[in-house]
Amino acid sequence: MLSKNKDFENVSSQIVDMIVGSTLKKHGVKLDPDKIDPKEKEELRKIVNNLQESVDAFTKKKDKEKED
């Protein structure tokens, strides 16, 4: 089961990376880490952490449903 969760996390991460990358590319955005405000960085970290927690909770719920 652990490998399934890791595989799901890897796929989810790849999907998010692809969506973000294609969206930035579409709008001609080039990232310059020195120009990102520390507050924005923190907000982005919070968003990513919340998304990760949601994915983890969803995965655990699905795993539990399969066991029942």
ZAMI-75684 format. One record per residue: residue number from 1; residue in one letter; x, y negated, z of N, C-alpha, C, O in turn. Coordinates in pm, 1 decimal, always signed. Atoms other than C-alpha are relative to their C-alpha. Example, Ala and Ser with C-alpha at 12.3 -4.5 7.8 and 13.67 -1.06 7.14 Angstrom:
REM ZAMI-75684
+------+------+----------+----------+----------+----------+----------+----------+----------+----------+----------+----------+----------+----------+
| resi | resn |      n_x |      n_y |      n_z |     ca_x |     ca_y |     ca_z |      c_x |      c_y |      c_z |      o_x |      o_y |      o_z |
+------+------+----------+----------+----------+----------+----------+----------+----------+----------+----------+----------+----------+----------+
|    1 |    a |    +89.0 |   +119.0 |     +0.0 |  +1230.0 |   +450.0 |   +780.0 |    +90.0 |   -120.0 |     +0.0 |   +193.6 |   -118.1 |    +66.5 |
|    2 |    s |    -82.0 |   +119.0 |     -6.0 |  +1367.0 |   +106.0 |   +714.0 |    -77.0 |   -109.0 |    +73.0 |    -26.1 |   -219.8 |    +89.9 |
+------+------+----------+----------+----------+----------+----------+----------+----------+----------+----------+----------+----------+----------+
REM end
This chain:
REM ZAMI-75684
+------+------+----------+----------+----------+----------+----------+----------+----------+----------+----------+----------+----------+----------+
| resi | resn |      n_x |      n_y |      n_z |     ca_x |     ca_y |     ca_z |      c_x |      c_y |      c_z |      o_x |      o_y |      o_z |
+------+------+----------+----------+----------+----------+----------+----------+----------+----------+----------+----------+----------+----------+
|    1 |    m |    +81.3 |   +120.2 |     +0.0 |     +0.0 |     +0.0 |     +0.0 |    +85.3 |   -126.1 |     +0.0 |    +49.9 |   -226.5 |    -61.9 |
|    2 |    l |    -86.2 |   +116.5 |     -7.2 |   +283.3 |   -236.3 |    +76.8 |    +48.7 |    -38.9 |   -138.3 |    +55.9 |   -157.5 |   -170.5 |
|    3 |    s |    -48.8 |    +31.8 |   +133.9 |   +414.4 |   -208.6 |   -277.3 |   -109.2 |    -65.3 |    -83.9 |    -80.2 |   -152.6 |   -165.6 |
|    4 |    k |   +110.2 |    +63.1 |    +72.4 |    +68.7 |   -295.4 |   -414.1 |    -13.5 |   -146.1 |    +39.9 |    -35.0 |   -232.3 |    -45.4 |
|    5 |    n |     +8.7 |   +138.7 |    -46.3 |    +59.0 |   -608.6 |   -198.5 |   +114.3 |    -82.8 |    -56.4 |    +93.6 |   -196.1 |    -99.9 |
|    6 |    k |   -115.7 |    +72.4 |    +53.9 |   +409.5 |   -708.0 |   -308.2 |    -18.2 |    -23.6 |   -149.5 |    +11.0 |   -132.1 |   -199.8 |
|    7 |    d |    +23.6 |    +15.2 |   +143.7 |   +319.2 |   -644.4 |   -672.5 |   -102.5 |   -109.6 |    -25.5 |    -85.9 |   -192.0 |   -115.4 |
|    8 |    f |   +103.8 |   +102.0 |    +15.3 |     +5.8 |   -855.9 |   -632.3 |    +56.9 |   -138.8 |    +27.2 |    +27.9 |   -233.8 |    -45.6 |
|    9 |    e |    -61.0 |   +129.1 |    -32.8 |   +204.8 |  -1135.1 |   -467.3 |    +90.6 |    -46.8 |   -113.5 |    +89.6 |   -164.7 |   -149.0 |
|   10 |    n |    -89.4 |    +36.2 |   +110.1 |   +462.8 |  -1126.7 |   -747.6 |    -79.1 |    -47.5 |   -121.1 |    -44.2 |   -147.9 |   -183.1 |
|   11 |    v |    +82.8 |    +38.3 |   +114.0 |   +195.1 |  -1140.7 |  -1016.1 |    -66.8 |   -134.3 |    +26.3 |    -70.5 |   -220.6 |    -61.3 |
|   12 |    s |    +64.7 |   +126.8 |    -35.3 |    +10.9 |  -1419.1 |   -833.6 |    +98.4 |   -116.1 |     -9.9 |    +64.9 |   -222.9 |    -61.2 |
|   13 |    s |   -102.9 |   +102.8 |     +4.9 |   +331.7 |  -1616.4 |   -799.7 |    +36.2 |    -33.9 |   -144.4 |    +53.8 |   -150.8 |   -178.8 |
|   14 |    q |    -32.7 |    +21.8 |   +140.9 |   +411.4 |  -1570.7 |  -1167.8 |   -110.2 |    -77.2 |    -70.6 |    -82.3 |   -164.8 |   -152.5 |
|   15 |    i |   +112.6 |    +69.6 |    +61.5 |    +63.3 |  -1685.6 |  -1268.5 |     +0.5 |   -147.4 |    +39.0 |    -17.1 |   -235.0 |    -45.6 |
|   16 |    v |     -3.0 |   +139.2 |    -47.2 |    +87.0 |  -1998.4 |  -1053.8 |   +115.3 |    -74.6 |    -67.2 |    +97.4 |   -187.4 |   -113.2 |
|   17 |    d |   -114.9 |    +62.9 |    +65.3 |   +434.3 |  -2074.2 |  -1192.2 |    -30.4 |    -32.4 |   -145.4 |     +2.5 |   -140.7 |   -193.8 |
|   18 |    m |    +32.2 |    +20.1 |   +140.7 |   +308.5 |  -2031.8 |  -1548.1 |    -99.2 |   -114.8 |    -18.5 |    -81.3 |   -199.7 |   -105.8 |
|   19 |    i |   +102.3 |   +104.7 |    +12.0 |     +2.9 |  -2253.3 |  -1496.4 |    +59.9 |   -137.6 |    +28.7 |    +37.6 |   -233.1 |    -45.7 |
|   20 |    v |    -60.9 |   +128.6 |    -36.0 |   +199.2 |  -2527.9 |  -1323.5 |    +98.6 |    -43.0 |   -108.2 |    +98.4 |   -158.5 |   -151.0 |
|   21 |    g |    -98.9 |    +32.2 |   +102.7 |   +480.3 |  -2510.4 |  -1577.8 |    -63.9 |    -45.1 |   -129.5 |    -20.4 |   -143.8 |   -189.0 |
|   22 |    s |    +64.7 |    +37.8 |   +126.0 |   +249.1 |  -2522.7 |  -1877.8 |    -73.7 |   -133.0 |    +12.4 |    -76.8 |   -211.8 |    -82.1 |
|   23 |    t |    +69.1 |   +127.7 |    -21.3 |    +46.9 |  -2808.0 |  -1726.7 |    +99.3 |   -116.3 |     -2.3 |    +73.6 |   -218.8 |    -65.2 |
|   24 |    l |   -101.3 |   +105.7 |     -0.6 |   +360.4 |  -3014.1 |  -1660.1 |    +55.5 |    -22.9 |   -140.1 |    +74.1 |   -136.8 |   -182.8 |
|   25 |    k |    -54.6 |    +10.9 |   +135.6 |   +496.6 |  -2939.1 |  -2005.9 |    -99.9 |    -68.9 |    -92.4 |    -62.3 |   -153.1 |   -173.9 |
|   26 |    k |   +106.0 |    +58.0 |    +82.9 |   +163.9 |  -3029.9 |  -2168.2 |     -4.1 |   -152.2 |    +13.9 |    -29.4 |   -223.9 |    -82.8 |
|   27 |    h |     +7.5 |   +143.4 |    -26.7 |   +177.5 |  -3373.2 |  -2005.7 |   +136.6 |    -68.7 |     -6.5 |   +149.6 |   -186.2 |    +27.9 |
|   28 |    g |   -132.5 |    +58.1 |    +17.2 |   +547.3 |  -3426.2 |  -2073.4 |    +69.8 |    -37.5 |   +129.9 |   +151.5 |   -129.6 |   +132.0 |
|   29 |    v |    -58.6 |    +30.4 |   -130.1 |   +644.7 |  -3424.6 |  -1706.7 |   +133.2 |    +71.5 |    +14.6 |   +144.3 |   +191.4 |    -11.0 |
|   30 |    k |   -130.2 |    -57.4 |    -30.5 |  +1008.4 |  -3370.8 |  -1620.2 |    +26.1 |    -25.7 |   +147.7 |    +20.9 |   -139.3 |   +194.9 |
|   31 |    l |    -17.3 |    +12.1 |   -143.9 |  +1079.9 |  -3300.7 |  -1257.2 |   +138.3 |    -52.5 |    +35.3 |   +240.0 |     -4.8 |    -15.2 |
|   32 |    d |   -123.1 |    +53.8 |    -55.1 |  +1342.2 |  -3504.9 |  -1080.2 |    -16.1 |     +3.8 |   +151.2 |    -81.5 |    -83.0 |   +209.0 |
|   33 |    p |    +20.9 |    -17.3 |   -144.5 |  +1364.9 |  -3382.9 |   -719.8 |    +31.8 |   -124.1 |    +83.3 |    -25.5 |   -143.5 |   +190.5 |
|   34 |    d |    -35.5 |   +119.9 |    -76.0 |  +1521.6 |  -3709.1 |   -608.6 |   -111.5 |   -104.2 |     -0.7 |   -113.1 |   -193.6 |    +83.8 |
|   35 |    k |   +106.1 |    +99.3 |    +10.4 |  +1210.9 |  -3901.7 |   -714.5 |   -129.5 |    +43.1 |    +68.3 |   -226.7 |    -32.3 |    +70.0 |
|   36 |    i |   +119.9 |    -47.0 |    -68.0 |   +959.6 |  -3692.4 |   -522.6 |     +4.1 |    -48.1 |   +144.8 |   +100.2 |    -24.2 |   +217.9 |
|   37 |    d |    +12.9 |    +53.9 |   -135.0 |   +845.1 |  -3861.8 |   -204.8 |     -3.1 |   +114.8 |   +101.8 |    -69.0 |   +216.0 |    +77.7 |
|   38 |    p |     +1.4 |   -106.5 |   -102.2 |   +910.4 |  -3654.7 |   +112.1 |   -141.1 |    +35.4 |    +47.8 |   -168.2 |   +151.6 |    +78.2 |
|   39 |    k |   +137.8 |    -27.3 |    -41.0 |   +542.1 |  -3689.8 |   +207.8 |    -70.1 |    +87.5 |   -104.3 |   -146.0 |   +178.0 |    -69.6 |
|   40 |    e |    +59.0 |    -81.6 |   +106.0 |   +439.0 |  -3548.5 |   -130.0 |    +54.7 |   +142.4 |     +4.5 |    -19.1 |   +238.7 |    -16.4 |
|   41 |    k |    -59.7 |   -133.1 |    -11.6 |   +682.4 |  -3260.5 |    -86.8 |    -67.7 |    +78.6 |   +111.5 |    -98.6 |   +196.6 |    +94.5 |
|   42 |    e |    +63.3 |    -66.1 |   -112.9 |   +528.5 |  -3179.7 |   +249.9 |   -143.4 |    +40.0 |    -33.5 |   -187.5 |   +149.4 |     +1.4 |
|   43 |    e |   +136.9 |    -32.0 |    +39.8 |   +175.8 |  -3196.0 |   +109.1 |     -2.1 |   +118.3 |    -95.7 |    -87.5 |   +206.2 |    -84.4 |
|   44 |    l |     -8.9 |   -112.5 |    +93.0 |   +276.3 |  -2962.8 |   -173.7 |    +30.1 |   +130.0 |    +74.0 |    -26.6 |   +234.6 |    +42.3 |
|   45 |    r |    -31.1 |   -118.7 |    -80.4 |   +426.0 |  -2721.0 |    +78.2 |   -124.8 |    +50.9 |    +73.2 |   -149.4 |   +171.3 |    +79.6 |
|   46 |    k |   +122.0 |    -38.1 |    -71.0 |   +101.6 |  -2724.8 |   +276.8 |    -99.2 |    +66.6 |    -95.5 |   -160.8 |   +167.7 |    -61.7 |
|   47 |    i |    +92.2 |    -56.3 |    +98.8 |   -104.3 |  -2658.9 |    -35.4 |    +43.1 |   +140.7 |    -39.0 |    -39.1 |   +232.3 |    -44.7 |
|   48 |    v |    -51.5 |   -131.4 |    +38.5 |   +117.9 |  -2370.1 |   -139.4 |    -17.3 |    +99.5 |   +114.1 |    -56.2 |   +213.9 |    +90.6 |
|   49 |    n |    +17.4 |    -89.1 |   -115.4 |   +111.3 |  -2223.0 |   +212.3 |   -146.2 |    +39.3 |    +18.1 |   -176.3 |   +155.1 |    +46.7 |
|   50 |    n |   +142.7 |    -30.7 |    -12.0 |   -268.1 |  -2248.6 |   +225.8 |    -43.8 |    +97.8 |   -108.5 |   -120.6 |   +190.5 |    -82.9 |
|   51 |    l |    +31.6 |    -90.5 |   +109.6 |   -294.1 |  -2082.1 |   -112.6 |    +53.1 |   +139.8 |    +29.0 |    -16.1 |   +238.8 |     +5.3 |
|   52 |    q |    -59.7 |   -129.8 |    -33.9 |    -60.3 |  -1804.1 |     +1.0 |    -81.6 |    +71.0 |   +107.6 |   -105.6 |   +191.4 |    +98.2 |
|   53 |    e |    +80.8 |    -58.9 |   -105.9 |   -265.2 |  -1748.1 |   +316.3 |   -133.6 |    +50.2 |    -53.9 |   -182.0 |   +155.6 |    -12.6 |
|   54 |    s |   +126.9 |    -42.3 |    +60.3 |   -584.7 |  -1730.6 |   +110.5 |    +17.1 |   +127.4 |    -80.7 |    -65.7 |   +218.1 |    -72.9 |
|   55 |    v |    -27.8 |   -119.4 |    +79.6 |   -433.7 |  -1477.1 |   -126.3 |    +25.3 |   +119.3 |    +91.4 |    -25.2 |   +228.6 |    +66.0 |
|   56 |    d |    -28.1 |   -108.0 |    -94.4 |   -303.2 |  -1269.6 |   +164.6 |   -129.5 |    +49.5 |    +66.9 |   -150.4 |   +170.1 |    +80.0 |
|   57 |    a |   +125.6 |    -37.9 |    -64.4 |   -643.5 |  -1274.4 |   +337.3 |    -89.0 |    +77.0 |    -97.5 |   -151.6 |   +176.4 |    -60.5 |
|   58 |    f |    +79.2 |    -67.5 |   +102.0 |   -816.6 |  -1176.3 |    +14.2 |    +53.2 |   +141.0 |    -24.9 |    -24.2 |   +236.2 |    -34.9 |
|   59 |    t |    -62.2 |   -130.2 |    +24.0 |   -571.0 |   -892.4 |    -44.4 |    -28.2 |    +95.4 |   +114.9 |    -62.8 |   +211.4 |    +92.4 |
|   60 |    k |    +27.3 |    -84.2 |   -116.8 |   -612.1 |   -760.9 |   +310.2 |   -146.5 |    +43.7 |     +3.6 |   -177.1 |   +157.9 |    +37.8 |
|   61 |    k |   +142.8 |    -32.5 |     +1.8 |   -990.9 |   -776.0 |   +276.7 |    -27.7 |   +108.3 |   -102.4 |   -101.3 |   +202.8 |    -73.9 |
|   62 |    k |    +19.8 |    -99.4 |   +105.3 |   -981.0 |   -580.4 |    -49.2 |    +58.2 |   +134.2 |    +40.7 |     -2.8 |   +238.0 |    +14.9 |
|   63 |    d |    -62.7 |   -124.4 |    -47.3 |   -744.1 |   -321.8 |   +101.6 |    -87.4 |    +67.6 |   +104.4 |   -103.4 |   +189.7 |   +103.4 |
|   64 |    k |    +85.9 |    -54.9 |   -105.4 |   -973.9 |   -279.1 |   +401.8 |   -127.7 |    +59.5 |    -60.3 |   -174.9 |   +164.2 |    -16.2 |
|   65 |    e |   +120.5 |    -50.5 |    +65.7 |  -1277.3 |   -236.7 |   +174.7 |    +28.8 |   +133.4 |    -68.5 |    -56.8 |   +221.9 |    -69.7 |
|   66 |    k |    -36.2 |   -125.7 |    +65.4 |  -1093.5 |    +37.7 |    -15.7 |    +12.3 |   +113.1 |   +101.4 |    -20.3 |   +228.0 |    +71.2 |
|   67 |    e |    -16.7 |   -101.0 |   -103.7 |  -1017.4 |   +219.3 |   +309.9 |   -133.5 |    +46.8 |    +55.0 |   -147.4 |   +162.4 |    +95.0 |
|   68 |    d |   +132.0 |    -34.0 |    -56.9 |  -1381.6 |   +210.8 |   +424.1 |    -80.8 |    +78.1 |    -97.0 |   -194.2 |   +115.5 |    -66.8 |
+------+------+----------+----------+----------+----------+----------+----------+----------+----------+----------+----------+----------+----------+
REM end
